[in-house]
């Protein structure tokens, strides 16, 4: 592992001046932290991303050959959206929706190019920033739910559910999954002092996810955590480390179950939990319920090569699609409808292929991959196509693919 310090595309970045390098990493941290504050527009995330993009392009970014499929699919998806929007461009919000979609594509390429170089350091700064941002959002959500600050209930909660610094409780819960996975990794594998601090952070995030009362976020956290921990056990280099992960996971699970039991003993939390945990929600069932709309919308999509345009689905049905793959067909016709799931499928397949590559940043990669896979699953029941953190994870995945390929090439040369 003597070559690990130069693996993963670090060398080109190291030629930058130390001050520039430090500023680049600081901006990556800032983008991660600002990703949790999006209840105003333009949000701090947009401003931080713009500043980081300008700096990185001024100091040098490389568009690598491995990114060509990503760039092509993103371009085709947004071309499909733009064509579908032409007949309804004067409808409220459509022009902004298209602009946001193109902007999300730009952020994907930004994260991919940034994390393909100086990978270990930049990824660590992004991880740290996301954790800080998640703690801010989670604390705000908890304070809003319990009305701990004047006027906080109206600003930081919605319909009796915590939303923190997001507009929607569902998005708050989904955003917190990746930072929660990062701190869970620390809980089960780091030294006692750091593990204890991470346990506190995990408790704050888990409480906020619970109080967001998002079924997708509840299930997403449990499933992605189990998947990530299984991968950590399989990729651990020693029996001792594997044993620690298994034991600490069991202890953490027992503690979480006990704490949830205590919280559900409060009437307000318990009643809302029972209501939200029910699988028979009125908006899910029936001919025009969530899943009924999916079937009817899919039938429409077969007859509409250019779709019906963005934000038009609720003109035909009582609510929006609540399915990102169906929404791609409805908003962007067959072009976006084929390219969007193709992009997701290709990323997932490549994600599995790189899960067992022993790169220095493997632990963080497993958390991102697990959270991304969870969001891919959520996309069948929620509109995730404008979630900033989804596109951030997508770009990060491709950047880490490129870095892993360079790391393996450097390893092979070192061995030779």
Secondary structure as the mmCIF struct_conf table of DSSP 4:
data_model
#
loop_
_struct_conf.conf_type_id
_struct_conf.id
_struct_conf.beg_label_comp_id
_struct_conf.beg_label_asym_id
_struct_conf.beg_label_seq_id
_struct_conf.end_label_comp_id
_struct_conf.end_label_asym_id
_struct_conf.end_label_seq_id
TURN_TY1_P TURN_TY1_P1 UNK A 2 UNK A 3
HELX_RH_3T_P HELX_RH_3T_P1 UNK A 4 UNK A 6
TURN_TY1_P TURN_TY1_P2 UNK A 7 UNK A 10
HELX_RH_AL_P HELX_RH_AL_P1 UNK A 11 UNK A 14
TURN_TY1_P TURN_TY1_P3 UNK A 15 UNK A 15
BEND BEND1 UNK A 16 UNK A 16
HELX_RH_AL_P HELX_RH_AL_P2 UNK A 18 UNK A 34
TURN_TY1_P TURN_TY1_P4 UNK A 35 UNK A 36
BEND BEND2 UNK A 39 UNK A 42
HELX_RH_AL_P HELX_RH_AL_P3 UNK A 44 UNK A 59
HELX_RH_3T_P HELX_RH_3T_P2 UNK A 65 UNK A 67
HELX_RH_AL_P HELX_RH_AL_P4 UNK A 68 UNK A 85
HELX_RH_3T_P HELX_RH_3T_P3 UNK A 86 UNK A 88
TURN_TY1_P TURN_TY1_P5 UNK A 89 UNK A 90
BEND BEND3 UNK A 91 UNK A 91
TURN_TY1_P TURN_TY1_P6 UNK A 92 UNK A 93
HELX_RH_AL_P HELX_RH_AL_P5 UNK A 94 UNK A 115
TURN_TY1_P TURN_TY1_P7 UNK A 116 UNK A 116
BEND BEND4 UNK A 117 UNK A 118
HELX_RH_AL_P HELX_RH_AL_P6 UNK A 119 UNK A 145
TURN_TY1_P TURN_TY1_P8 UNK A 146 UNK A 147
BEND BEND5 UNK A 149 UNK A 149
TURN_TY1_P TURN_TY1_P9 UNK A 150 UNK A 151
HELX_RH_AL_P HELX_RH_AL_P7 UNK A 152 UNK A 156
STRN STRN1 UNK A 157 UNK A 158
TURN_TY1_P TURN_TY1_P10 UNK A 159 UNK A 160
STRN STRN2 UNK A 161 UNK A 162
TURN_TY1_P TURN_TY1_P11 UNK A 164 UNK A 165
BEND BEND6 UNK A 166 UNK A 167
HELX_RH_AL_P HELX_RH_AL_P8 UNK A 169 UNK A 189
BEND BEND7 UNK A 190 UNK A 190
HELX_RH_AL_P HELX_RH_AL_P9 UNK A 192 UNK A 212
TURN_TY1_P TURN_TY1_P12 UNK A 213 UNK A 213
HELX_RH_AL_P HELX_RH_AL_P10 UNK A 215 UNK A 235
BEND BEND8 UNK A 237 UNK A 238
HELX_RH_AL_P HELX_RH_AL_P11 UNK A 239 UNK A 264
TURN_TY1_P TURN_TY1_P13 UNK A 265 UNK A 265
BEND BEND9 UNK A 266 UNK A 266
HELX_RH_AL_P HELX_RH_AL_P12 UNK A 267 UNK A 277
BEND BEND10 UNK A 279 UNK A 279
TURN_TY1_P TURN_TY1_P14 UNK A 282 UNK A 284
BEND BEND11 UNK A 285 UNK A 286
TURN_TY1_P TURN_TY1_P15 UNK A 287 UNK A 288
BEND BEND12 UNK A 289 UNK A 289
HELX_RH_AL_P HELX_RH_AL_P13 UNK A 290 UNK A 302
TURN_TY1_P TURN_TY1_P16 UNK A 303 UNK A 303
TURN_TY1_P TURN_TY1_P17 UNK A 305 UNK A 306
BEND BEND13 UNK A 308 UNK A 308
TURN_TY1_P TURN_TY1_P18 UNK A 310 UNK A 311
HELX_RH_3T_P HELX_RH_3T_P4 UNK A 313 UNK A 315
TURN_TY1_P TURN_TY1_P19 UNK A 316 UNK A 316
BEND BEND14 UNK A 317 UNK A 319
HELX_RH_AL_P HELX_RH_AL_P14 UNK A 324 UNK A 354
TURN_TY1_P TURN_TY1_P20 UNK A 355 UNK A 356
TURN_TY1_P TURN_TY1_P21 UNK A 360 UNK A 361
HELX_RH_AL_P HELX_RH_AL_P15 UNK A 362 UNK A 378
TURN_TY1_P TURN_TY1_P22 UNK A 379 UNK A 381
BEND BEND15 UNK A 382 UNK A 382
TURN_TY1_P TURN_TY1_P23 UNK A 385 UNK A 386
HELX_RH_AL_P HELX_RH_AL_P16 UNK A 388 UNK A 415
#
